[in-house]
């Protein structure tokens, strides 16, 4: 992930400064994984958030900024195989230091679902709960996709909670999708606000 900051210090010219690149996940070529389709979201700084001390070169000396760090989230597909052995899972990682370092990527898609792609992230502005949604494809009918989602929360100390996982939900408003509720969500459509 490439990181930049807007120093907001030039009337004419480019105030954007490059901070560096961080590796979120990599494959050494041993497993043949292809990491694809990343999605990022940044939460607002919450109680107990870290502060990022950022120094960039400026025309008249270094430009220093101390900014509160909202947690940064990343979700992406890890694809292996081809044809009948094609598989992809959704991986998730987070950063509490403005994207400088990242937690080890963890699988949030279900192991029994062979093809998962197209993750996107939303953050509840009131609670900080993180929702990751993606499409789950059937191996027998690859043109048919079922929506799936995962919910978690990153604490200010860097730890996280795995709150709920659900597949096949009905979209709010009654649009296409199928399946029943789960015990962790009380059978309601869409993401649950109730803790598990």
Secondary structure, DSSP 8 states (H G I E B T S, - for coil): -EEEEE----SSS--EEEEEE--S----SSS--EEEEEEEEE----TT--EEEEEE--TTS-EEEEEE---EEEEEEEEE--GGG-EEEEEEEEESSTTSS----EE-S-TT--EEEEEEEEE-TTT--EEEEEEEE-SSSTT-EEEEEEEEEE-TTS-EEEEEEEES---TTS-S------TTTTT-SS---S--
